[in-house]
């Protein structure tokens, strides 16, 4: 199969954050032949129509004005040798000015509130996306990597229909978050949108309907990188062995900017909401004693630590325990997934697919689905669904070849 090697732009909300700078730096290191593709889940599918990693370009928004070299140096994810090798390239990228609203992300935005009206914010975002696309002569995907926003009431009438949401935009409603503004702006101009954060972005009914009406692919939310990833692997295995989970205690410590945002109870609730329902879904019953804790611990920086204690009952009522301690680098796990989500959303756009792309569920804690149906959380099934979706073009080619009359060549 002929691989598509066309360029792709990824516009990142939170470009100067730890995950954003790691994604850009990682791509540059690969492009320059300094690092291999270890850690990129879809690198093994190089024969398919996914944009080559070397052909990805980056830009985006941030509330801080530092160029990406200065930002990456502050976050401390990459080592000095890696930073030195791509210093010149990183220094050339300075984020566009992001929407800031302390009412949705206090503790990170320095109490800033953007002065523009919501409609003006939409226009600025779209102008940025248009300019970026023209500069690289390629389609652009928008990925939200910003700090976690406060939880919102999704049952509010303004979030139920496209018409109500657009009227709220016109009225400068204080209920509309920055994440929603970015999502609306992208969908409105036909740009695919992925939400890697726990924030309420495209996943209000109005914006899901909007993505379906405009036939724009969307995906989210909250990247599944560490503790929840482990849960969606281990819990189905326990269920398969008929080991009854009596309790699952999870606690996390992290010290990066995301941890700083999660130190605020309103933002923390958004994160816990996306982590909470996964376990019951994987086990097919409610775990009565399921506890999730997240703590901001500044000395740890980007090196997150997740502890899990699992209490199970086995044959003849005997009690057992499993303990998992995952010492991981938050951005090293997250950045590759953000890149892959963008590549897949671009593929969905090429195929003219719109609305929630359920095949991307494997990347998220709270996957978006169409028609409000319950998402699949079991990792093995999610992974197989993704692989099947990726191969749809190959399967279609093979069918076309089989259909070609004897003695004639397939046109594919």
One Martini backbone bead per residue (centre of mass of N, CA, C, O) as a GRO file, in nm:
protein
  412
    1UNK     BB    1   0.096   0.036   0.022
    2UNK     BB    2   0.063   0.368  -0.014
    3UNK     BB    3   0.213   0.611   0.161
    4UNK     BB    4   0.138   0.890   0.338
    5UNK     BB    5   0.364   1.199   0.326
    6UNK     BB    6   0.217   1.426   0.425
    7UNK     BB    7   0.159   1.694   0.583
    8UNK     BB    8   0.126   1.805   0.940
    9UNK     BB    9  -0.064   1.991   1.174
   10UNK     BB   10  -0.013   2.078   1.524
   11UNK     BB   11  -0.240   2.231   1.741
   12UNK     BB   12  -0.161   2.352   2.072
   13UNK     BB   13  -0.300   2.354   2.380
   14UNK     BB   14  -0.024   2.405   2.563
   15UNK     BB   15   0.264   2.412   2.423
   16UNK     BB   16   0.450   2.501   2.692
   17UNK     BB   17   0.420   2.246   2.817
   18UNK     BB   18   0.532   1.942   2.898
   19UNK     BB   19   0.388   1.784   2.670
   20UNK     BB   20   0.427   1.976   2.431
   21UNK     BB   21   0.741   1.993   2.436
   22UNK     BB   22   0.784   1.685   2.410
   23UNK     BB   23   0.652   1.644   2.137
   24UNK     BB   24   0.831   1.834   1.976
   25UNK     BB   25   1.109   1.726   2.059
   26UNK     BB   26   1.066   1.435   1.970
   27UNK     BB   27   1.020   1.495   1.669
   28UNK     BB   28   1.296   1.631   1.620
   29UNK     BB   29   1.476   1.391   1.705
   30UNK     BB   30   1.368   1.204   1.486
   31UNK     BB   31   1.418   1.382   1.234
   32UNK     BB   32   1.743   1.392   1.317
   33UNK     BB   33   1.829   1.091   1.418
   34UNK     BB   34   1.858   1.069   1.752
   35UNK     BB   35   1.586   0.913   1.771
   36UNK     BB   36   1.367   0.679   1.813
   37UNK     BB   37   1.026   0.511   1.825
   38UNK     BB   38   1.007   0.468   2.107
   39UNK     BB   39   0.669   0.491   2.246
   40UNK     BB   40   0.518   0.465   1.970
   41UNK     BB   41   0.236   0.282   1.909
   42UNK     BB   42   0.227   0.333   1.565
   43UNK     BB   43   0.508   0.257   1.434
   44UNK     BB   44   0.424  -0.036   1.319
   45UNK     BB   45   0.222   0.134   1.098
   46UNK     BB   46   0.396   0.244   0.839
   47UNK     BB   47   0.209   0.111   0.598
   48UNK     BB   48   0.010   0.331   0.652
   49UNK     BB   49  -0.207   0.633   0.633
   50UNK     BB   50   0.007   0.779   0.812
   51UNK     BB   51   0.173   1.027   0.913
   52UNK     BB   52   0.479   1.109   0.925
   53UNK     BB   53   0.673   1.214   1.178
   54UNK     BB   54   0.866   1.396   0.993
   55UNK     BB   55   0.582   1.566   0.885
   56UNK     BB   56   0.553   1.729   1.148
   57UNK     BB   57   0.393   2.023   1.271
   58UNK     BB   58   0.421   2.309   1.504
   59UNK     BB   59   0.174   2.474   1.712
   60UNK     BB   60   0.035   2.736   1.940
   61UNK     BB   61  -0.080   2.779   2.277
   62UNK     BB   62  -0.013   3.021   2.551
   63UNK     BB   63   0.018   3.201   2.859
   64UNK     BB   64   0.314   3.184   2.787
   65UNK     BB   65   0.607   3.345   2.619
   66UNK     BB   66   0.790   3.125   2.584
   67UNK     BB   67   0.992   2.946   2.433
   68UNK     BB   68   1.046   2.607   2.393
   69UNK     BB   69   1.320   2.597   2.525
   70UNK     BB   70   1.253   2.737   2.791
   71UNK     BB   71   1.023   2.550   2.870
   72UNK     BB   72   1.171   2.276   2.865
   73UNK     BB   73   1.383   2.353   3.077
   74UNK     BB   74   1.179   2.395   3.313
   75UNK     BB   75   1.047   2.103   3.314
   76UNK     BB   76   1.273   1.860   3.292
   77UNK     BB   77   1.239   1.612   3.090
   78UNK     BB   78   1.480   1.670   2.933
   79UNK     BB   79   1.790   1.643   2.858
   80UNK     BB   80   2.065   1.826   2.778
   81UNK     BB   81   2.134   1.682   2.510
   82UNK     BB   82   1.859   1.703   2.378
   83UNK     BB   83   1.831   2.011   2.391
   84UNK     BB   84   2.093   2.090   2.237
   85UNK     BB   85   2.017   1.948   1.959
   86UNK     BB   86   1.727   2.152   1.946
   87UNK     BB   87   1.747   2.452   2.020
   88UNK     BB   88   1.704   2.616   1.758
   89UNK     BB   89   1.419   2.504   1.693
   90UNK     BB   90   1.277   2.583   1.963
   91UNK     BB   91   1.336   2.896   1.950
   92UNK     BB   92   1.137   2.941   1.693
   93UNK     BB   93   0.904   2.872   1.906
   94UNK     BB   94   0.616   3.074   1.968
   95UNK     BB   95   0.340   3.118   2.117
   96UNK     BB   96   0.036   3.189   2.118
   97UNK     BB   97  -0.214   3.356   2.256
   98UNK     BB   98  -0.408   3.257   2.509
   99UNK     BB   99  -0.671   3.162   2.673
  100UNK     BB  100  -0.784   3.323   2.977
  101UNK     BB  101  -0.941   3.174   3.290
  102UNK     BB  102  -0.965   3.176   3.629
  103UNK     BB  103  -1.257   3.041   3.654
  104UNK     BB  104  -1.121   2.751   3.529
  105UNK     BB  105  -0.784   2.804   3.616
  106UNK     BB  106  -0.672   2.821   3.895
  107UNK     BB  107  -0.312   2.866   3.963
  108UNK     BB  108  -0.205   2.917   3.643
  109UNK     BB  109  -0.314   3.208   3.509
  110UNK     BB  110  -0.260   3.459   3.694
  111UNK     BB  111  -0.554   3.588   3.691
  112UNK     BB  112  -0.651   3.566   3.401
  113UNK     BB  113  -0.845   3.751   3.145
  114UNK     BB  114  -0.976   3.768   2.857
  115UNK     BB  115  -1.092   4.049   2.667
  116UNK     BB  116  -1.241   3.907   2.473
  117UNK     BB  117  -1.480   3.791   2.315
  118UNK     BB  118  -1.592   3.491   2.224
  119UNK     BB  119  -1.603   3.552   1.919
  120UNK     BB  120  -1.316   3.666   1.906
  121UNK     BB  121  -1.174   3.412   1.999
  122UNK     BB  122  -1.260   3.237   1.764
  123UNK     BB  123  -1.124   3.410   1.543
  124UNK     BB  124  -0.833   3.391   1.640
  125UNK     BB  125  -0.807   3.087   1.624
  126UNK     BB  126  -0.877   3.063   1.319
  127UNK     BB  127  -0.648   3.243   1.218
  128UNK     BB  128  -0.421   3.064   1.324
  129UNK     BB  129  -0.499   2.806   1.169
  130UNK     BB  130  -0.486   2.924   0.885
  131UNK     BB  131  -0.191   3.019   0.887
  132UNK     BB  132  -0.063   2.748   0.949
  133UNK     BB  133  -0.171   2.594   0.702
  134UNK     BB  134  -0.038   2.786   0.491
  135UNK     BB  135   0.261   2.760   0.578
  136UNK     BB  136   0.255   2.423   0.532
  137UNK     BB  137   0.052   2.309   0.332
  138UNK     BB  138  -0.170   2.187   0.551
  139UNK     BB  139  -0.327   2.021   0.764
  140UNK     BB  140  -0.506   2.064   1.082
  141UNK     BB  141  -0.476   1.982   1.429
  142UNK     BB  142  -0.648   1.989   1.744
  143UNK     BB  143  -0.486   1.992   2.071
  144UNK     BB  144  -0.558   1.941   2.413
  145UNK     BB  145  -0.296   2.038   2.681
  146UNK     BB  146  -0.414   2.176   2.905
  147UNK     BB  147  -0.507   2.262   3.190
  148UNK     BB  148  -0.723   2.182   3.423
  149UNK     BB  149  -1.049   2.233   3.456
  150UNK     BB  150  -1.330   2.297   3.580
  151UNK     BB  151  -1.615   2.183   3.657
  152UNK     BB  152  -1.927   2.124   3.488
  153UNK     BB  153  -2.268   2.165   3.397
  154UNK     BB  154  -2.399   1.957   3.148
  155UNK     BB  155  -2.721   2.025   3.200
  156UNK     BB  156  -2.718   2.280   3.082
  157UNK     BB  157  -2.899   2.428   2.833
  158UNK     BB  158  -2.647   2.551   2.664
  159UNK     BB  159  -2.535   2.231   2.610
  160UNK     BB  160  -2.768   2.082   2.423
  161UNK     BB  161  -2.743   2.287   2.178
  162UNK     BB  162  -2.625   2.466   1.921
  163UNK     BB  163  -2.807   2.714   1.951
  164UNK     BB  164  -2.756   2.763   2.255
  165UNK     BB  165  -2.450   2.791   2.237
  166UNK     BB  166  -2.438   3.029   2.032
  167UNK     BB  167  -2.594   3.225   2.210
  168UNK     BB  168  -2.389   3.218   2.444
  169UNK     BB  169  -2.163   3.337   2.279
  170UNK     BB  170  -2.309   3.608   2.211
  171UNK     BB  171  -2.350   3.656   2.542
  172UNK     BB  172  -2.094   3.587   2.708
  173UNK     BB  173  -2.080   3.337   2.870
  174UNK     BB  174  -1.946   3.217   3.182
  175UNK     BB  175  -1.988   2.895   3.115
  176UNK     BB  176  -1.774   2.914   2.898
  177UNK     BB  177  -1.495   2.757   2.817
  178UNK     BB  178  -1.196   2.743   2.665
  179UNK     BB  179  -1.225   2.451   2.559
  180UNK     BB  180  -1.490   2.514   2.403
  181UNK     BB  181  -1.385   2.732   2.216
  182UNK     BB  182  -1.179   2.558   2.067
  183UNK     BB  183  -1.376   2.343   1.970
  184UNK     BB  184  -1.564   2.525   1.809
  185UNK     BB  185  -1.357   2.657   1.620
  186UNK     BB  186  -1.270   2.397   1.484
  187UNK     BB  187  -1.539   2.282   1.381
  188UNK     BB  188  -1.634   2.538   1.220
  189UNK     BB  189  -1.357   2.485   1.019
  190UNK     BB  190  -1.292   2.161   0.998
  191UNK     BB  191  -1.126   2.083   1.260
  192UNK     BB  192  -0.985   1.854   1.425
  193UNK     BB  193  -1.051   1.720   1.769
  194UNK     BB  194  -0.850   1.682   2.073
  195UNK     BB  195  -0.895   1.566   2.421
  196UNK     BB  196  -0.639   1.522   2.675
  197UNK     BB  197  -0.828   1.626   2.891
  198UNK     BB  198  -1.066   1.665   3.161
  199UNK     BB  199  -1.199   1.873   3.022
  200UNK     BB  200  -1.478   2.049   2.899
  201UNK     BB  201  -1.527   2.037   2.563
  202UNK     BB  202  -1.678   1.849   2.327
  203UNK     BB  203  -1.853   1.680   2.568
  204UNK     BB  204  -2.105   1.828   2.482
  205UNK     BB  205  -2.387   1.791   2.314
  206UNK     BB  206  -2.358   2.035   2.121
  207UNK     BB  207  -2.064   1.957   2.008
  208UNK     BB  208  -2.126   1.679   1.909
  209UNK     BB  209  -2.345   1.764   1.711
  210UNK     BB  210  -2.164   1.956   1.552
  211UNK     BB  211  -1.961   1.738   1.451
  212UNK     BB  212  -2.183   1.581   1.295
  213UNK     BB  213  -2.292   1.803   1.110
  214UNK     BB  214  -1.984   1.873   0.997
  215UNK     BB  215  -1.802   1.620   0.980
  216UNK     BB  216  -1.605   1.616   1.245
  217UNK     BB  217  -1.345   1.492   1.403
  218UNK     BB  218  -1.349   1.347   1.737
  219UNK     BB  219  -1.174   1.338   2.068
  220UNK     BB  220  -1.199   1.173   2.392
  221UNK     BB  221  -1.098   1.198   2.730
  222UNK     BB  222  -0.824   1.182   2.886
  223UNK     BB  223  -0.540   1.055   2.902
  224UNK     BB  224  -0.415   0.712   2.896
  225UNK     BB  225  -0.113   0.644   3.082
  226UNK     BB  226  -0.119   0.503   3.376
  227UNK     BB  227  -0.321   0.397   3.605
  228UNK     BB  228  -0.563   0.347   3.410
  229UNK     BB  229  -0.417   0.166   3.219
  230UNK     BB  230  -0.366  -0.058   3.426
  231UNK     BB  231  -0.663  -0.114   3.496
  232UNK     BB  232  -0.750  -0.197   3.191
  233UNK     BB  233  -0.566  -0.457   3.222
  234UNK     BB  234  -0.616  -0.595   3.508
  235UNK     BB  235  -0.924  -0.615   3.554
  236UNK     BB  236  -0.996  -0.819   3.323
  237UNK     BB  237  -0.814  -1.045   3.443
  238UNK     BB  238  -0.966  -1.079   3.710
  239UNK     BB  239  -1.234  -1.149   3.580
  240UNK     BB  240  -1.132  -1.405   3.422
  241UNK     BB  241  -1.050  -1.536   3.723
  242UNK     BB  242  -1.278  -1.471   3.938
  243UNK     BB  243  -1.176  -1.215   4.099
  244UNK     BB  244  -1.286  -1.043   4.365
  245UNK     BB  245  -1.328  -0.699   4.406
  246UNK     BB  246  -1.327  -0.523   4.713
  247UNK     BB  247  -1.071  -0.325   4.654
  248UNK     BB  248  -0.940   0.011   4.532
  249UNK     BB  249  -0.637   0.177   4.589
  250UNK     BB  250  -0.560   0.516   4.477
  251UNK     BB  251  -0.244   0.695   4.432
  252UNK     BB  252  -0.097   1.028   4.370
  253UNK     BB  253   0.211   1.189   4.256
  254UNK     BB  254   0.275   1.536   4.151
  255UNK     BB  255   0.480   1.841   4.018
  256UNK     BB  256   0.348   1.972   3.792
  257UNK     BB  257   0.126   2.179   3.638
  258UNK     BB  258  -0.103   1.975   3.665
  259UNK     BB  259  -0.077   1.941   3.971
  260UNK     BB  260  -0.137   2.235   4.035
  261UNK     BB  261  -0.426   2.234   3.926
  262UNK     BB  262  -0.518   1.978   4.108
  263UNK     BB  263  -0.508   2.138   4.385
  264UNK     BB  264  -0.781   2.214   4.288
  265UNK     BB  265  -1.089   2.096   4.357
  266UNK     BB  266  -1.234   2.159   4.084
  267UNK     BB  267  -1.020   2.013   3.903
  268UNK     BB  268  -1.005   1.740   4.046
  269UNK     BB  269  -1.294   1.650   3.976
  270UNK     BB  270  -1.245   1.611   3.675
  271UNK     BB  271  -1.040   1.379   3.707
  272UNK     BB  272  -1.207   1.179   3.880
  273UNK     BB  273  -1.441   1.146   3.680
  274UNK     BB  274  -1.258   0.991   3.459
  275UNK     BB  275  -1.156   0.750   3.664
  276UNK     BB  276  -1.411   0.613   3.813
  277UNK     BB  277  -1.574   0.422   3.582
  278UNK     BB  278  -1.372   0.208   3.471
  279UNK     BB  279  -1.374  -0.034   3.668
  280UNK     BB  280  -1.673  -0.123   3.655
  281UNK     BB  281  -1.666  -0.182   3.351
  282UNK     BB  282  -1.441  -0.406   3.351
  283UNK     BB  283  -1.602  -0.593   3.578
  284UNK     BB  284  -1.931  -0.563   3.589
  285UNK     BB  285  -1.904  -0.407   3.871
  286UNK     BB  286  -1.927  -0.262   4.178
  287UNK     BB  287  -1.688  -0.100   4.368
  288UNK     BB  288  -1.719  -0.011   4.687
  289UNK     BB  289  -1.384   0.025   4.739
  290UNK     BB  290  -1.314   0.309   4.563
  291UNK     BB  291  -1.006   0.491   4.555
  292UNK     BB  292  -0.906   0.838   4.469
  293UNK     BB  293  -0.581   1.001   4.463
  294UNK     BB  294  -0.445   1.345   4.433
  295UNK     BB  295  -0.109   1.489   4.457
  296UNK     BB  296   0.071   1.772   4.514
  297UNK     BB  297   0.440   1.735   4.455
  298UNK     BB  298   0.691   1.930   4.369
  299UNK     BB  299   0.964   1.753   4.378
  300UNK     BB  300   0.871   1.549   4.140
  301UNK     BB  301   0.743   1.674   3.906
  302UNK     BB  302   0.721   1.463   3.620
  303UNK     BB  303   0.751   1.231   3.837
  304UNK     BB  304   0.529   1.002   3.863
  305UNK     BB  305   0.326   0.837   4.125
  306UNK     BB  306   0.165   0.508   4.145
  307UNK     BB  307  -0.067   0.359   4.369
  308UNK     BB  308  -0.180   0.010   4.422
  309UNK     BB  309  -0.451  -0.148   4.604
  310UNK     BB  310  -0.566  -0.492   4.590
  311UNK     BB  311  -0.866  -0.653   4.686
  312UNK     BB  312  -0.926  -1.010   4.696
  313UNK     BB  313  -1.144  -1.285   4.610
  314UNK     BB  314  -1.132  -1.630   4.616
  315UNK     BB  315  -1.126  -1.937   4.651
  316UNK     BB  316  -1.303  -2.015   4.935
  317UNK     BB  317  -1.271  -1.701   5.043
  318UNK     BB  318  -0.990  -1.604   4.984
  319UNK     BB  319  -0.750  -1.364   5.060
  320UNK     BB  320  -0.602  -1.101   4.855
  321UNK     BB  321  -0.311  -0.923   4.710
  322UNK     BB  322  -0.231  -0.626   4.515
  323UNK     BB  323   0.074  -0.444   4.414
  324UNK     BB  324   0.127  -0.117   4.257
  325UNK     BB  325   0.428   0.057   4.128
  326UNK     BB  326   0.429   0.355   3.929
  327UNK     BB  327   0.717   0.493   3.786
  328UNK     BB  328   0.666   0.789   3.603
  329UNK     BB  329   0.662   0.984   3.303
  330UNK     BB  330   0.422   1.178   3.212
  331UNK     BB  331   0.520   1.303   2.929
  332UNK     BB  332   0.640   1.037   2.807
  333UNK     BB  333   0.348   0.911   2.788
  334UNK     BB  334   0.171   1.145   2.655
  335UNK     BB  335   0.300   1.258   2.391
  336UNK     BB  336   0.262   1.012   2.199
  337UNK     BB  337  -0.049   1.010   2.212
  338UNK     BB  338  -0.099   1.289   2.094
  339UNK     BB  339   0.028   1.225   1.821
  340UNK     BB  340  -0.156   0.981   1.745
  341UNK     BB  341  -0.425   1.125   1.754
  342UNK     BB  342  -0.365   1.321   1.525
  343UNK     BB  343  -0.311   1.110   1.305
  344UNK     BB  344  -0.595   0.979   1.326
  345UNK     BB  345  -0.767   1.229   1.270
  346UNK     BB  346  -0.653   1.269   0.988
  347UNK     BB  347  -0.751   1.001   0.876
  348UNK     BB  348  -1.051   1.057   0.926
  349UNK     BB  349  -1.063   1.298   0.734
  350UNK     BB  350  -0.978   1.143   0.477
  351UNK     BB  351  -1.246   0.948   0.520
  352UNK     BB  352  -1.495   1.125   0.612
  353UNK     BB  353  -1.508   1.137   0.923
  354UNK     BB  354  -1.744   1.196   1.197
  355UNK     BB  355  -1.729   1.267   1.501
  356UNK     BB  356  -1.688   1.027   1.710
  357UNK     BB  357  -1.387   0.830   1.744
  358UNK     BB  358  -1.401   0.522   1.884
  359UNK     BB  359  -1.120   0.391   1.803
  360UNK     BB  360  -0.968   0.601   2.023
  361UNK     BB  361  -1.028   0.492   2.320
  362UNK     BB  362  -0.740   0.381   2.411
  363UNK     BB  363  -0.639   0.694   2.487
  364UNK     BB  364  -0.882   0.703   2.711
  365UNK     BB  365  -1.072   0.740   3.004
  366UNK     BB  366  -1.323   0.915   2.847
  367UNK     BB  367  -1.477   0.816   2.593
  368UNK     BB  368  -1.614   0.900   2.306
  369UNK     BB  369  -1.957   0.880   2.191
  370UNK     BB  370  -2.220   0.787   2.022
  371UNK     BB  371  -2.539   0.819   2.143
  372UNK     BB  372  -2.463   0.787   2.455
  373UNK     BB  373  -2.289   0.545   2.490
  374UNK     BB  374  -2.113   0.315   2.633
  375UNK     BB  375  -1.792   0.265   2.686
  376UNK     BB  376  -1.502   0.111   2.617
  377UNK     BB  377  -1.229  -0.003   2.855
  378UNK     BB  378  -1.093  -0.247   2.753
  379UNK     BB  379  -0.787  -0.266   2.627
  380UNK     BB  380  -0.785  -0.506   2.427
  381UNK     BB  381  -1.037  -0.414   2.272
  382UNK     BB  382  -0.948  -0.132   2.197
  383UNK     BB  383  -0.697  -0.217   2.036
  384UNK     BB  384  -0.847  -0.386   1.823
  385UNK     BB  385  -1.025  -0.157   1.717
  386UNK     BB  386  -0.791   0.015   1.615
  387UNK     BB  387  -0.659  -0.186   1.422
  388UNK     BB  388  -0.905  -0.227   1.244
  389UNK     BB  389  -0.932   0.070   1.159
  390UNK     BB  390  -0.649   0.105   1.030
  391UNK     BB  391  -0.719  -0.144   0.812
  392UNK     BB  392  -0.950  -0.050   0.622
  393UNK     BB  393  -0.793   0.027   0.366
  394UNK     BB  394  -0.670  -0.251   0.313
  395UNK     BB  395  -0.936  -0.409   0.300
  396UNK     BB  396  -1.051  -0.249   0.063
  397UNK     BB  397  -0.831  -0.316  -0.141
  398UNK     BB  398  -0.862  -0.623  -0.135
  399UNK     BB  399  -1.156  -0.626  -0.234
  400UNK     BB  400  -1.104  -0.480  -0.504
  401UNK     BB  401  -0.912  -0.696  -0.618
  402UNK     BB  402  -1.116  -0.930  -0.611
  403UNK     BB  403  -1.333  -0.780  -0.802
  404UNK     BB  404  -1.157  -0.795  -1.028
  405UNK     BB  405  -1.153  -0.892  -1.325
  406UNK     BB  406  -1.042  -1.124  -1.517
  407UNK     BB  407  -0.753  -0.974  -1.670
  408UNK     BB  408  -0.775  -0.735  -1.470
  409UNK     BB  409  -0.680  -0.454  -1.316
  410UNK     BB  410  -0.658  -0.288  -1.050
  411UNK     BB  411  -0.697   0.057  -0.958
  412UNK     BB  412  -0.529   0.037  -0.671
   0.00000   0.00000   0.00000
